[in-house]
């Protein structure tokens, strides 16, 4: 059974309802499903009363050239096209259409988007910001340490169940995109702080012992992406970090710092849960920019 998301537009086209089920079956995250269905619904509203199954390549090209789409960034338009390709792939599989009108559409060029750099000193300051003498501070310290130690996505972090931990062996079993599982080593510091959090804070915070989530809120429920986004912003301010810090910034820092210290790119790919090495190769550009900056700052002829 699929629970309708309150943020999703109503299905005015039968193909949209089928698209929701298709995306859920593919194991995509709720965030991705919401975005993809929103994109398809916007197209359906633009094309009405013509049904999605009746649209041609010319129709889609006209939509992509419409003012409501052209005002979007190239990255947003590329995601829109990915949404539409997903939609028509499902329509083809179900036999609702005979051909795929998304084939041949021009994909916008997207410039290289380098992850925001966070130095190792900044990471140290951020990790030191929580007050570990309080229950919430101890929880937050454990979350930040684990996020940086393992390079997790924020959805993976907040979704971790207690059962995912193997503290004696020092690794996590993480369920990532597409429900793919991977094992990630935690490192000594993260293990220590997770042990302290579980032993000293979690039992005091959780109200229902049947709650499976590793990290819980002050009310005893599971932590959410939004909760964690706000707390990392707060700790960045406390640590006097002037750059824009988000949960994903620590994931980027994890990968960049590993690469800077000589880790193999394919190992980083496995740790991050990237299915394609080309996704991981972005970090070689980050490391190169950092090396160029250090050379310019410190070399006599920089």
Backbone bond lengths (Angstrom), bond angles and torsions (degrees), N, CA, C in turn:
res aa  C-N    CA-C-N  psi(-1)  N-CA   C-N-CA  omega(-1)  CA-C   N-CA-C  phi
1 X - - - 1.458 - - 1.521 109.86 -
2 X 1.322 117.60 131.03 1.450 122.02 179.89 1.508 109.08 -101.05
3 X 1.330 115.81 126.35 1.452 120.66 178.66 1.514 108.06 -88.73
4 X 1.321 117.21 127.13 1.447 121.39 -179.87 1.521 109.67 -66.38
5 X 1.316 116.50 136.18 1.450 121.79 176.58 1.518 108.67 -86.20
6 X 1.323 115.83 134.08 1.459 119.83 -176.86 1.521 111.96 -63.22
7 X 1.347 117.37 -21.73 1.448 120.51 -177.41 1.525 112.07 -86.29
8 X 1.331 117.31 -11.62 1.451 120.05 -179.00 1.528 110.50 -80.89
9 X 1.338 117.18 142.56 1.451 119.64 177.84 1.519 110.64 -70.03
10 X 1.339 118.07 155.85 1.450 120.01 178.96 1.521 110.95 -65.58
11 X 1.309 116.59 147.95 1.463 121.09 -178.70 1.514 109.88 -81.28
12 X 1.329 117.37 103.15 1.448 121.39 177.91 1.517 110.69 -91.65
13 X 1.313 117.54 -4.66 1.452 123.83 -178.06 1.528 107.17 -130.61
14 X 1.325 116.43 134.83 1.466 120.08 -177.93 1.520 111.78 -58.80
15 X 1.338 116.52 -31.00 1.461 120.00 -179.10 1.521 111.30 -64.54
16 X 1.333 118.01 -28.50 1.459 120.70 -179.61 1.521 111.86 -67.59
17 X 1.324 115.79 -40.56 1.464 119.67 178.10 1.524 110.32 -61.77
18 X 1.337 116.25 -43.48 1.461 120.28 177.94 1.523 110.89 -65.12
19 X 1.341 115.46 -34.40 1.466 119.99 179.83 1.524 110.90 -64.82
20 X 1.335 117.46 -40.26 1.464 121.14 176.76 1.530 110.67 -57.40
21 X 1.318 115.98 -47.30 1.463 120.60 -179.30 1.527 110.84 -64.35
22 X 1.341 116.15 -39.19 1.460 120.76 179.28 1.523 111.01 -60.71
23 X 1.333 117.39 -46.76 1.458 121.46 -177.58 1.530 111.51 -65.68
24 X 1.339 116.23 -39.22 1.462 119.71 178.27 1.531 110.13 -63.66
25 X 1.345 116.21 -39.09 1.462 120.37 -179.81 1.527 111.69 -67.56
26 X 1.342 117.32 -27.00 1.455 121.34 179.76 1.527 111.83 -77.64
27 X 1.337 117.42 -8.94 1.453 120.92 177.94 1.513 114.22 77.82
28 X 1.341 117.12 20.01 1.459 119.90 178.46 1.526 110.27 -72.47
29 X 1.326 116.05 155.68 1.464 120.58 -179.42 1.517 110.46 -66.39
30 X 1.335 115.95 158.94 1.459 120.29 178.51 1.523 110.82 -60.14
31 X 1.338 116.66 -37.79 1.465 121.01 179.85 1.525 110.14 -61.58
32 X 1.345 117.22 -46.00 1.467 121.08 -179.66 1.519 110.77 -67.21
33 X 1.343 117.01 -42.21 1.462 119.71 179.09 1.524 110.98 -60.07
34 X 1.332 115.18 -43.47 1.463 120.03 -179.57 1.531 110.90 -60.92
35 X 1.336 116.47 -43.98 1.463 120.73 -178.57 1.526 111.14 -66.40
36 X 1.339 116.73 -44.43 1.463 120.50 -178.59 1.527 111.76 -64.38
37 X 1.323 117.09 -44.08 1.457 119.76 -179.44 1.528 110.59 -68.51
38 X 1.322 116.75 -35.68 1.461 120.47 177.01 1.523 110.30 -62.22
39 X 1.334 116.84 -41.82 1.463 120.98 177.84 1.529 111.26 -62.05
40 X 1.335 116.05 -46.64 1.466 119.82 -178.85 1.523 111.24 -66.52
41 X 1.331 117.00 -36.71 1.469 120.91 179.31 1.527 110.83 -67.00
42 X 1.342 116.84 -37.90 1.468 119.89 178.00 1.519 110.47 -63.41
43 X 1.331 116.71 -38.79 1.467 120.26 176.18 1.520 110.61 -65.40
44 X 1.345 116.96 -43.13 1.464 120.60 -179.61 1.529 110.93 -61.28
45 X 1.333 116.62 -40.35 1.464 120.14 178.65 1.525 110.98 -66.36
46 X 1.317 116.61 -38.59 1.474 120.79 178.91 1.527 110.89 -66.33
47 X 1.338 116.31 -39.40 1.469 120.89 -174.48 1.521 113.75 -82.97
48 X 1.344 117.74 -18.16 1.468 121.00 -175.16 1.536 110.68 -52.46
49 X 1.336 115.70 142.00 1.476 128.61 8.23 1.525 114.71 -86.71
50 X 1.323 118.12 5.44 1.458 120.89 178.75 1.521 109.28 -70.40
51 X 1.322 118.14 132.02 1.462 122.17 -178.16 1.524 110.94 -75.51
52 X 1.324 116.13 156.31 1.460 120.22 177.77 1.527 111.92 -56.95
53 X 1.330 116.53 -39.33 1.463 120.70 -176.87 1.522 112.56 -67.72
54 X 1.328 117.17 -13.20 1.464 120.43 -179.21 1.520 112.79 -98.96
55 X 1.329 117.14 -3.52 1.462 120.26 -175.90 1.531 111.36 -74.70
56 X 1.331 114.96 146.32 1.461 122.15 179.52 1.530 109.85 -110.23
57 X 1.321 115.35 174.55 1.464 119.91 176.78 1.526 110.51 -59.60
58 X 1.331 116.89 -38.79 1.468 120.52 178.11 1.525 110.90 -62.59
59 X 1.339 116.31 -39.21 1.468 120.10 177.93 1.528 110.39 -61.63
60 X 1.329 116.02 -45.58 1.465 119.89 -178.40 1.528 111.12 -66.92
61 X 1.332 116.13 -38.69 1.460 119.39 177.73 1.529 110.38 -63.61
62 X 1.334 116.43 -38.30 1.468 120.07 178.50 1.531 110.51 -66.50
63 X 1.317 116.20 -38.23 1.459 119.57 178.67 1.532 110.56 -65.74
64 X 1.338 116.31 -44.35 1.462 119.99 -179.15 1.536 111.56 -65.44
65 X 1.347 116.37 -22.76 1.469 120.72 178.27 1.527 112.21 -92.86
66 X 1.334 116.85 -0.08 1.465 120.48 -177.74 1.527 110.53 -73.20
67 X 1.337 117.91 155.60 1.473 120.79 -178.98 1.527 113.14 -56.99
68 X 1.342 118.14 -36.93 1.459 120.03 -176.57 1.528 112.09 -67.51
69 X 1.335 116.56 -23.67 1.464 119.93 177.75 1.520 111.01 -94.31
70 X 1.316 117.21 -39.94 1.463 120.68 -175.31 1.524 112.95 -63.64
71 X 1.336 116.73 -22.53 1.465 119.40 178.50 1.522 112.45 -77.49
72 X 1.338 117.28 -9.49 1.454 121.65 179.42 1.533 110.50 -78.06
73 X 1.327 116.18 161.60 1.458 121.14 176.56 1.535 109.31 -74.76
74 X 1.342 117.60 158.11 1.476 119.81 176.66 1.530 112.34 -54.95
75 X 1.328 117.04 -36.85 1.469 119.82 179.72 1.527 110.86 -65.61
76 X 1.342 117.31 -40.42 1.462 120.72 179.22 1.520 110.75 -67.04
77 X 1.332 116.36 -37.73 1.467 120.03 178.85 1.525 110.14 -68.00
78 X 1.325 116.26 -37.80 1.475 119.41 177.27 1.522 110.24 -63.88
79 X 1.335 117.51 -39.98 1.462 120.15 176.98 1.516 110.49 -65.59
80 X 1.342 117.00 -39.57 1.464 121.17 177.16 1.519 110.15 -58.06
81 X 1.318 116.54 -45.11 1.466 119.09 179.91 1.525 111.18 -65.48
82 X 1.328 117.10 -35.95 1.461 120.04 175.70 1.527 110.25 -62.77
83 X 1.333 116.76 -40.76 1.465 121.33 177.69 1.526 110.55 -59.31
84 X 1.331 115.50 -46.22 1.466 119.91 -177.15 1.527 111.36 -68.01
85 X 1.328 116.70 -37.88 1.471 118.86 177.25 1.525 110.51 -63.07
86 X 1.350 116.54 -40.73 1.465 120.28 176.28 1.522 110.35 -60.23
87 X 1.320 115.84 -43.99 1.464 120.73 -176.96 1.522 110.90 -62.01
88 X 1.346 116.42 -48.59 1.465 118.19 -177.03 1.519 112.83 -74.44
89 X 1.308 117.34 -25.34 1.460 119.02 173.88 1.527 109.66 -61.60
90 X 1.351 116.00 -42.40 1.457 120.07 177.37 1.510 112.58 -66.98
91 X 1.336 116.28 -39.00 1.466 119.71 178.87 1.528 110.86 -62.74
92 X 1.325 115.93 -38.53 1.469 119.69 177.70 1.525 111.40 -65.30
93 X 1.329 116.23 -45.30 1.467 120.70 -178.95 1.526 110.43 -61.38
94 X 1.341 116.01 -40.04 1.469 119.58 -179.16 1.525 112.93 -79.70
95 X 1.324 117.70 -5.61 1.460 120.79 -179.86 1.515 113.57 77.41
96 X 1.332 117.07 17.50 1.464 120.22 -179.33 1.521 111.98 -78.40
97 X 1.343 117.12 -21.82 1.464 122.14 176.54 1.519 108.53 -135.97
98 X 1.344 115.45 160.82 1.462 120.34 -179.83 1.524 112.76 -98.77
99 X 1.343 116.57 -16.85 1.457 119.61 -178.82 1.525 109.68 -146.95
100 X 1.316 116.03 165.26 1.463 121.85 -177.53 1.531 109.79 -107.37
101 X 1.334 117.96 107.07 1.470 120.36 -177.90 1.530 113.72 -73.14
102 X 1.349 117.64 -8.40 1.472 118.99 179.76 1.522 111.61 -79.01
103 X 1.356 117.17 -16.34 1.455 120.84 179.34 1.529 108.74 -67.86
104 X 1.295 116.26 129.85 1.460 119.91 178.77 1.509 114.69 96.75
105 X 1.346 116.94 -9.77 1.463 118.82 177.02 1.523 109.52 -68.74
106 X 1.317 116.45 138.73 1.461 120.63 179.12 1.521 110.16 -72.90
107 X 1.320 116.04 129.71 1.461 121.08 176.91 1.519 109.03 -92.48
108 X 1.335 118.59 129.65 1.465 120.08 -178.49 1.517 111.64 -64.66
109 X 1.327 115.08 144.71 1.462 119.68 176.62 1.524 109.17 -74.50
110 X 1.324 115.64 131.69 1.461 121.04 -179.70 1.524 107.86 -113.76
111 X 1.300 115.99 122.01 1.455 120.00 178.09 1.518 110.96 -65.75
112 X 1.329 115.31 157.54 1.454 120.35 179.96 1.522 109.99 -63.27
113 X 1.313 116.82 121.61 1.461 121.81 -179.94 1.523 109.00 -103.73
114 X 1.317 115.74 103.66 1.457 119.64 -177.21 1.522 110.96 -80.34
115 X 1.312 117.47 135.98 1.457 120.09 176.84 1.526 110.62 -59.96
116 X 1.316 116.30 147.31 1.467 120.69 177.93 1.525 108.80 -65.91
117 X 1.345 114.52 136.02 1.459 119.75 -175.85 1.520 110.62 -85.09
118 X 1.318 115.72 135.48 1.466 122.16 174.56 1.513 106.06 -129.81
119 X 1.321 116.45 117.62 1.464 119.92 -176.19 1.527 111.01 -69.38
120 X 1.314 115.51 164.39 1.461 119.85 177.83 1.530 110.53 -64.56
121 X 1.346 116.44 -33.03 1.467 119.64 176.99 1.533 110.68 -66.55
122 X 1.323 116.38 -40.05 1.469 120.03 177.43 1.528 110.72 -63.66
123 X 1.328 116.01 -41.09 1.469 119.72 178.82 1.521 109.84 -62.76
124 X 1.318 116.92 -43.78 1.469 120.47 178.52 1.531 110.71 -58.43
125 X 1.338 116.15 -43.36 1.466 120.22 -179.40 1.524 110.87 -66.05
126 X 1.324 116.61 -39.54 1.462 120.48 179.56 1.526 110.73 -65.30
127 X 1.328 116.82 -43.68 1.461 120.78 -178.08 1.530 111.74 -68.64
128 X 1.330 115.96 -23.74 1.465 119.89 -179.36 1.526 112.75 -87.29
129 X 1.343 117.31 -6.96 1.467 120.86 -173.25 1.535 114.90 -69.29
130 X 1.333 120.99 -40.07 1.472 119.98 -177.38 1.525 112.99 -63.93
131 X 1.322 115.88 144.72 1.473 122.34 175.94 1.526 108.30 -84.75
132 X 1.308 116.91 101.41 1.464 120.48 -174.13 1.525 113.26 -78.62
133 X 1.341 116.74 3.57 1.459 119.89 173.50 1.520 111.38 -84.14
134 X 1.346 117.13 -7.01 1.465 121.69 177.32 1.522 109.44 -110.06
135 X 1.328 116.95 157.93 1.464 121.28 179.84 1.525 111.17 -62.20
136 X 1.346 115.91 -46.87 1.458 120.20 -178.52 1.521 110.49 -66.73
137 X 1.329 116.39 -41.60 1.457 119.60 178.65 1.512 112.57 -62.38
138 X 1.319 116.75 -38.49 1.463 120.96 178.18 1.522 110.20 -66.57
139 X 1.325 116.55 -41.20 1.467 119.91 176.18 1.524 110.87 -61.14
140 X 1.336 115.93 -46.03 1.462 120.02 -177.17 1.527 111.52 -65.65
141 X 1.320 115.87 -39.62 1.463 120.34 176.48 1.526 110.37 -59.26
142 X 1.328 117.00 -45.32 1.466 121.25 179.73 1.524 110.91 -63.07
143 X 1.332 117.25 -40.29 1.466 121.03 -179.50 1.526 110.85 -65.32
144 X 1.323 117.01 -46.61 1.463 120.94 -178.76 1.525 111.12 -64.69
145 X 1.328 116.25 -43.09 1.462 119.95 178.64 1.528 110.81 -61.23
146 X 1.326 116.24 -43.10 1.463 119.69 -177.66 1.520 111.11 -69.58
147 X 1.329 117.51 -39.64 1.460 121.28 179.76 1.523 110.42 -60.75
148 X 1.321 116.42 -45.74 1.463 119.72 -178.95 1.527 111.89 -73.56
149 X 1.319 117.15 -37.07 1.466 120.43 -178.11 1.521 112.36 -67.95
150 X 1.324 116.96 -29.63 1.468 120.83 -172.98 1.524 114.09 -114.03
151 X 1.335 118.32 -9.81 1.458 120.03 179.54 1.512 113.05 64.61
152 X 1.324 117.10 36.36 1.462 120.77 -175.21 1.524 111.65 -76.16
153 X 1.322 115.49 153.84 1.459 120.95 164.99 1.522 107.17 -72.70
154 X 1.332 116.58 152.83 1.470 118.58 -177.41 1.524 110.44 -62.60
155 X 1.340 117.50 -35.78 1.465 119.91 179.21 1.525 110.69 -65.17
156 X 1.334 116.82 -34.53 1.463 120.95 177.53 1.520 110.26 -69.42
157 X 1.327 116.93 -39.65 1.459 121.19 -178.99 1.525 111.67 -63.83
158 X 1.339 116.16 -53.44 1.466 118.91 -175.97 1.522 111.86 -71.67
159 X 1.331 117.24 -20.60 1.458 120.59 -179.80 1.514 114.56 -90.54
160 X 1.334 117.21 1.19 1.471 119.83 -177.16 1.530 111.11 -65.26
161 X 1.320 118.06 127.26 1.464 120.19 171.02 1.526 109.81 -89.15
162 X 1.313 115.81 159.54 1.464 119.65 176.02 1.525 111.44 -54.91
163 X 1.324 115.26 -35.10 1.464 120.33 -175.94 1.525 112.71 -66.90
164 X 1.354 117.81 -13.28 1.465 120.30 -178.78 1.526 111.96 -77.42
165 X 1.337 116.25 -13.39 1.465 120.87 -175.08 1.524 112.50 -87.32
166 X 1.319 115.40 139.86 1.459 121.42 165.59 1.520 105.51 -130.17
167 X 1.332 115.78 84.42 1.459 120.78 -173.03 1.526 112.43 -67.98
168 X 1.302 116.99 -33.51 1.470 119.38 -179.63 1.526 111.03 -66.20
169 X 1.322 116.49 -36.83 1.467 120.57 178.34 1.523 111.69 -89.84
170 X 1.348 116.92 -16.85 1.455 121.06 176.18 1.510 115.24 77.96
171 X 1.337 117.51 36.80 1.460 118.58 176.98 1.522 111.21 -141.35
172 X 1.346 114.43 164.44 1.464 123.34 177.66 1.514 109.78 -114.74
173 X 1.318 116.39 148.88 1.456 121.50 168.95 1.530 105.86 -104.85
174 X 1.333 116.66 109.34 1.460 122.38 -172.54 1.518 110.16 -106.86
175 X 1.326 116.14 133.55 1.463 121.07 174.84 1.522 107.40 -102.36
176 X 1.329 115.93 111.40 1.457 121.20 -174.93 1.511 113.38 -102.13
177 X 1.332 115.62 -151.41 1.459 121.06 -177.86 1.521 110.20 -63.03
178 X 1.341 114.96 143.40 1.454 119.40 -179.34 1.509 113.46 66.58
179 X 1.361 116.28 21.02 1.463 121.72 179.78 1.522 112.82 61.22
180 X 1.341 116.84 21.38 1.469 120.05 178.76 1.528 109.53 -80.33
181 X 1.318 116.30 134.42 1.458 121.44 179.98 1.523 110.76 -98.69
182 X 1.334 115.00 146.02 1.450 120.42 174.56 1.530 108.98 -145.07
183 X 1.318 116.63 153.93 1.461 121.92 176.56 1.528 108.27 -99.92
184 X 1.329 116.35 131.55 1.464 121.22 -177.79 1.530 108.79 -128.72
185 X 1.335 118.18 124.61 1.474 120.12 175.84 1.523 110.43 -68.47
186 X 1.336 116.19 143.86 1.469 120.49 -174.94 1.524 113.24 -94.20
187 X 1.304 118.36 -30.27 1.454 119.77 -175.17 1.524 110.72 87.18
188 X 1.306 115.84 155.00 1.466 121.61 -172.07 1.524 113.17 -62.99
189 X 1.351 117.01 -45.79 1.464 120.01 -176.75 1.527 111.27 -62.57
190 X 1.330 116.71 -45.74 1.465 120.06 -179.18 1.524 110.80 -62.01
191 X 1.328 117.02 -41.16 1.466 120.75 179.17 1.530 110.09 -60.35
192 X 1.323 116.35 -43.87 1.471 120.78 -179.09 1.526 110.77 -60.92
193 X 1.331 116.68 -46.12 1.466 119.44 -177.39 1.522 112.60 -72.23
194 X 1.327 117.59 -33.11 1.468 120.45 175.68 1.533 109.31 -66.25
195 X 1.325 116.71 -42.35 1.464 119.87 178.20 1.528 110.95 -60.96
196 X 1.330 116.78 -43.37 1.460 120.21 178.89 1.526 111.30 -63.95
197 X 1.338 116.26 -42.82 1.465 120.31 179.76 1.525 111.00 -61.44
198 X 1.327 116.40 -46.79 1.467 119.89 -179.04 1.530 110.63 -65.80
199 X 1.326 116.23 -41.11 1.457 119.60 -176.38 1.513 114.99 -76.40
200 X 1.350 117.15 -29.48 1.457 119.96 -172.88 1.523 115.42 -113.81
201 X 1.336 117.67 -23.97 1.462 118.81 -171.15 1.521 114.71 -121.15
202 X 1.324 117.82 -42.86 1.460 118.54 -171.21 1.521 111.92 -60.55
203 X 1.311 117.26 -43.31 1.452 120.28 -179.23 1.516 113.13 -62.49
204 X 1.339 116.71 -28.62 1.460 121.05 177.97 1.529 111.59 -78.36
205 X 1.336 116.38 -29.43 1.461 120.55 -176.50 1.534 112.73 -85.51
206 X 1.325 116.44 -40.92 1.457 119.58 -175.22 1.532 109.89 -74.82
207 X 1.322 115.80 137.43 1.469 119.81 -179.03 1.526 111.82 -102.70
208 X 1.316 114.75 -24.67 1.459 119.83 -179.80 1.525 106.83 -117.87
209 X 1.323 116.70 112.38 1.467 119.98 -174.89 1.519 112.42 -64.66
210 X 1.338 116.88 -12.68 1.460 119.36 179.38 1.529 112.22 -84.12
211 X 1.346 117.88 -5.91 1.462 120.95 178.15 1.529 108.69 -63.19
212 X 1.346 118.02 121.06 1.466 119.30 -174.60 1.524 114.05 -81.49
213 X 1.349 117.31 -17.66 1.465 120.81 -173.15 1.524 111.61 -62.70
214 X 1.323 116.49 138.15 1.462 120.95 175.49 1.524 109.95 -67.52
215 X 1.323 116.53 -47.88 1.461 120.58 -177.13 1.525 110.23 -103.72
216 X 1.318 116.34 127.67 1.458 121.63 -176.65 1.526 110.36 -124.05
217 X 1.321 115.40 157.96 1.455 121.32 179.71 1.527 110.45 -83.33
218 X 1.320 115.14 178.36 1.470 120.46 178.43 1.520 111.14 -64.01
219 X 1.327 117.00 -21.39 1.465 121.69 178.81 1.522 112.68 -90.29
220 X 1.324 116.25 -1.66 1.460 119.50 175.65 1.503 115.59 93.73
221 X 1.353 117.43 -3.49 1.461 119.59 178.26 1.516 111.80 -90.98
222 X 1.324 116.21 176.53 1.452 120.28 179.88 1.523 112.03 -68.44
223 X 1.306 116.81 145.38 1.458 122.90 176.54 1.530 109.53 -66.28
224 X 1.336 117.19 148.60 1.462 121.86 177.86 1.522 110.24 -116.12
225 X 1.331 115.60 164.55 1.466 120.90 176.62 1.522 110.74 -57.04
226 X 1.344 115.14 -42.93 1.461 120.13 -176.77 1.525 110.86 -65.64
227 X 1.333 117.08 -42.15 1.466 120.95 177.00 1.527 110.66 -56.29
228 X 1.322 115.28 -48.73 1.455 119.28 -175.59 1.521 111.53 -70.18
229 X 1.318 117.48 -35.66 1.470 121.28 178.31 1.530 109.79 -59.34
230 X 1.316 116.59 -44.15 1.466 120.16 -179.47 1.532 111.64 -67.69
231 X 1.323 117.15 -39.94 1.470 117.97 -176.26 1.529 111.59 -71.47
232 X 1.352 118.13 -34.08 1.462 118.31 179.95 1.527 110.18 -71.17
233 X 1.330 117.36 -32.82 1.466 121.05 174.87 1.536 109.94 -62.74
234 X 1.320 115.64 -42.49 1.466 120.37 -178.99 1.528 111.08 -64.29
235 X 1.324 116.76 -43.06 1.458 119.49 -179.14 1.537 111.61 -70.66
236 X 1.329 117.39 -30.87 1.464 119.98 176.49 1.527 110.14 -63.40
237 X 1.335 116.31 -40.22 1.467 120.15 176.85 1.526 110.64 -64.79
238 X 1.332 116.38 -42.87 1.462 120.36 179.17 1.524 111.73 -62.41
239 X 1.344 116.30 -31.78 1.464 121.26 -178.48 1.528 111.97 -87.41
240 X 1.351 116.54 3.34 1.476 121.93 179.39 1.531 112.21 59.80
241 X 1.328 115.91 37.29 1.466 120.91 176.00 1.525 107.40 -89.65
242 X 1.327 116.18 118.95 1.467 119.71 -173.43 1.526 113.01 -84.28
243 X 1.334 118.23 -23.92 1.464 119.91 179.72 1.522 110.23 -74.68
244 X 1.316 115.33 160.48 1.463 121.08 -178.59 1.526 109.76 -74.14
245 X 1.321 117.13 114.15 1.465 122.18 -176.18 1.525 109.74 -107.22
246 X 1.312 115.99 132.33 1.461 122.55 175.81 1.525 107.69 -134.14
247 X 1.330 118.12 170.31 1.472 118.45 176.11 1.526 112.41 -55.09
248 X 1.336 116.71 -35.00 1.465 119.59 -178.18 1.527 111.54 -70.14
249 X 1.344 116.60 -23.82 1.459 119.96 178.61 1.521 110.79 -61.03
250 X 1.331 116.98 -39.57 1.464 119.67 179.19 1.523 111.31 -69.53
251 X 1.318 117.61 -32.86 1.466 120.63 175.78 1.531 109.29 -64.51
252 X 1.334 116.04 -43.57 1.458 119.92 176.51 1.527 110.96 -61.94
253 X 1.342 116.49 -42.85 1.462 120.66 -179.36 1.522 110.87 -62.16
254 X 1.324 116.35 -41.93 1.470 122.16 177.40 1.525 110.36 -53.24
255 X 1.342 116.36 -50.66 1.462 120.51 -176.45 1.523 111.73 -69.79
256 X 1.329 116.29 -44.02 1.462 120.24 -177.64 1.523 111.47 -65.03
257 X 1.320 117.02 -42.78 1.459 120.09 -178.81 1.531 111.17 -68.46
258 X 1.323 117.01 -36.42 1.469 119.30 175.25 1.531 110.11 -61.08
259 X 1.330 115.59 -46.15 1.468 119.85 -179.13 1.517 111.15 -64.02
260 X 1.324 116.41 -41.29 1.470 120.34 179.01 1.527 111.98 -62.05
261 X 1.334 116.84 -28.03 1.464 120.67 -179.51 1.530 112.29 -96.02
262 X 1.335 116.00 13.10 1.458 119.60 170.61 1.509 117.33 98.21
263 X 1.342 118.86 9.09 1.465 120.14 -179.51 1.525 110.57 -68.67
264 X 1.307 116.46 147.03 1.461 122.73 177.91 1.529 110.11 -71.51
265 X 1.331 116.02 140.18 1.464 120.64 -176.37 1.528 111.78 -61.81
266 X 1.331 117.09 -35.35 1.471 119.23 -179.18 1.529 111.41 -71.19
267 X 1.319 116.86 -30.66 1.466 119.75 175.07 1.524 109.45 -66.37
268 X 1.327 115.98 -43.45 1.472 120.25 177.89 1.523 110.04 -61.85
269 X 1.326 116.92 -39.62 1.463 121.01 177.20 1.522 111.12 -57.32
270 X 1.329 116.76 -45.67 1.466 121.14 179.90 1.525 111.24 -65.01
271 X 1.332 116.87 -42.36 1.460 120.88 -178.39 1.520 111.73 -65.94
272 X 1.336 116.69 -37.66 1.466 120.65 -179.36 1.534 112.17 -78.29
273 X 1.323 116.68 -20.13 1.459 119.48 -177.57 1.515 112.95 80.86
274 X 1.344 117.18 26.28 1.456 121.23 176.87 1.531 109.12 -78.81
275 X 1.316 117.26 131.93 1.458 120.06 178.95 1.525 111.32 -79.56
276 X 1.339 116.74 -22.89 1.453 121.81 -176.10 1.528 109.20 -123.26
277 X 1.328 117.18 129.66 1.463 121.02 -179.23 1.522 111.46 -61.55
278 X 1.341 117.73 -28.99 1.463 120.08 -178.53 1.522 111.02 -61.90
279 X 1.333 117.42 -28.87 1.465 120.64 176.86 1.516 110.83 -66.95
280 X 1.315 116.53 -36.41 1.459 121.70 -178.52 1.524 111.64 -76.42
281 X 1.334 117.09 -26.77 1.463 120.39 -174.20 1.524 112.79 -65.29
282 X 1.322 118.08 -12.66 1.462 121.22 175.04 1.524 110.04 -55.61
283 X 1.317 117.23 -32.11 1.460 120.64 -175.45 1.521 112.51 -72.53
284 X 1.333 117.75 -21.35 1.460 118.74 174.48 1.519 109.78 -66.93
285 X 1.336 117.16 -33.63 1.464 120.89 177.14 1.527 110.38 -68.87
286 X 1.325 116.07 -39.41 1.460 119.84 178.38 1.520 110.14 -61.95
287 X 1.325 116.33 -48.02 1.459 120.54 -178.80 1.527 110.44 -62.83
288 X 1.330 117.21 -39.86 1.459 120.73 -179.84 1.523 110.90 -63.63
289 X 1.347 116.58 -42.82 1.461 119.91 178.28 1.523 111.23 -62.22
290 X 1.327 116.38 -39.56 1.464 120.55 179.62 1.529 110.45 -65.85
291 X 1.335 116.90 -41.43 1.456 120.17 178.58 1.523 110.91 -63.86
292 X 1.335 116.76 -40.52 1.453 120.50 178.44 1.528 110.87 -63.40
293 X 1.333 115.65 -39.42 1.464 120.30 179.61 1.533 110.43 -65.01
294 X 1.341 116.42 -45.78 1.463 120.25 179.59 1.526 111.05 -63.48
295 X 1.334 116.16 -39.31 1.460 120.15 179.23 1.526 109.89 -63.60
296 X 1.337 116.12 -44.08 1.468 120.06 -179.35 1.519 111.70 -64.56
297 X 1.326 116.51 -33.47 1.462 120.66 -176.73 1.518 112.63 -79.62
298 X 1.320 117.55 -34.82 1.458 119.86 -167.06 1.536 115.32 -118.12
299 X 1.329 117.77 -16.58 1.463 118.49 -178.71 1.535 109.61 -81.51
300 X 1.334 117.36 138.77 1.476 120.48 -178.72 1.520 113.10 -55.86
301 X 1.346 116.78 -30.69 1.463 119.68 179.20 1.518 110.95 -115.55
302 X 1.353 115.62 29.26 1.466 120.08 -179.45 1.504 112.02 -71.43
